[in-house]
Amino acid sequence: MTALANRAVTAYSALEIETGVAGASPLRLVVMLYDGALKAIYAGKVAMERGEIAAKGSAISKAIAIIEEGLRPALDLGAGGELAANLMALYQYITGRLLFANLKNDKASLDEAARLLSELRGAWEALEQRARPPEQDAAASAEARGRNAFGKR
């Protein structure tokens, strides 16, 4: 397992998001981290709308933890060069928007963070699909058709 995979497995497992980590490719693990962050942002927004302050803070903190403990450490600045540096800066920006959203109950900041993460997730998913063997691609497509954006059937 690569260092990227080890870091992603550790972060993802520690945050107790979902199962299925052990057999996932490094690219799939990154997509799973994005899914977990997006799910947490959605939960934070729902809690914000309901006025559930503790639940909002917990959910947004979970999203921040996924970014700070999973996505950022998975970047290899040496090998990734300018692209990795730009992603690092974007992750910092997203974390700042999430902190602002939590502090000020700002739904627009949550929406912005979710939009940015969704775009990044889409790019990583496209990379993962290109790297996937054809027989796995067919099985993953069938599974994806049965789930919504938050992994629910």
ChimeraX attribute file (.defattr): number of C-alpha atoms within 10 A of each C-alpha:
attribute: neighborCount
match mode: 1-to-1
recipient: residues
	/A:1	8
	/A:2	9
	/A:3	12
	/A:4	19
	/A:5	20
	/A:6	15
	/A:7	20
	/A:8	27
	/A:9	22
	/A:10	14
	/A:11	23
	/A:12	24
	/A:13	16
	/A:14	12
	/A:15	17
	/A:16	9
	/A:17	18
	/A:18	13
	/A:19	9
	/A:20	9
	/A:21	18
	/A:22	11
	/A:23	9
	/A:24	13
	/A:25	16
	/A:26	21
	/A:27	19
	/A:28	21
	/A:29	27
	/A:30	24
	/A:31	23
	/A:32	24
	/A:33	24
	/A:34	26
	/A:35	22
	/A:36	23
	/A:37	28
	/A:38	24
	/A:39	21
	/A:40	24
	/A:41	24
	/A:42	20
	/A:43	20
	/A:44	30
	/A:45	25
	/A:46	16
	/A:47	19
	/A:48	22
	/A:49	13
	/A:50	11
	/A:51	12
	/A:52	13
	/A:53	15
	/A:54	11
	/A:55	17
	/A:56	25
	/A:57	20
	/A:58	16
	/A:59	24
	/A:60	28
	/A:61	20
	/A:62	21
	/A:63	30
	/A:64	24
	/A:65	18
	/A:66	25
	/A:67	24
	/A:68	17
	/A:69	18
	/A:70	26
	/A:71	25
	/A:72	21
	/A:73	16
	/A:74	21
	/A:75	18
	/A:76	15
	/A:77	16
	/A:78	9
	/A:79	9
	/A:80	12
	/A:81	11
	/A:82	11
	/A:83	13
	/A:84	17
	/A:85	15
	/A:86	13
	/A:87	17
	/A:88	21
	/A:89	13
	/A:90	17
	/A:91	20
	/A:92	16
	/A:93	14
	/A:94	23
	/A:95	20
	/A:96	15
	/A:97	21
	/A:98	27
	/A:99	19
	/A:100	15
	/A:101	24
	/A:102	23
	/A:103	10
	/A:104	10
	/A:105	20
	/A:106	16
	/A:107	18
	/A:108	12
	/A:109	19
	/A:110	23
	/A:111	17
	/A:112	15
	/A:113	24
	/A:114	23
	/A:115	14
	/A:116	14
	/A:117	20
	/A:118	18
	/A:119	12
	/A:120	16
	/A:121	19
	/A:122	13
	/A:123	13
	/A:124	19
	/A:125	18
	/A:126	14
	/A:127	14
	/A:128	19
	/A:129	17
	/A:130	11
	/A:131	13
	/A:132	16
	/A:133	10
	/A:134	11
	/A:135	8
	/A:136	11
	/A:137	15
	/A:138	12
	/A:139	10
	/A:140	13
	/A:141	11
	/A:142	11
	/A:143	11
	/A:144	14
	/A:145	9
	/A:146	10
	/A:147	11
	/A:148	9
	/A:149	11
	/A:150	12
	/A:151	13
	/A:152	8
	/A:153	10
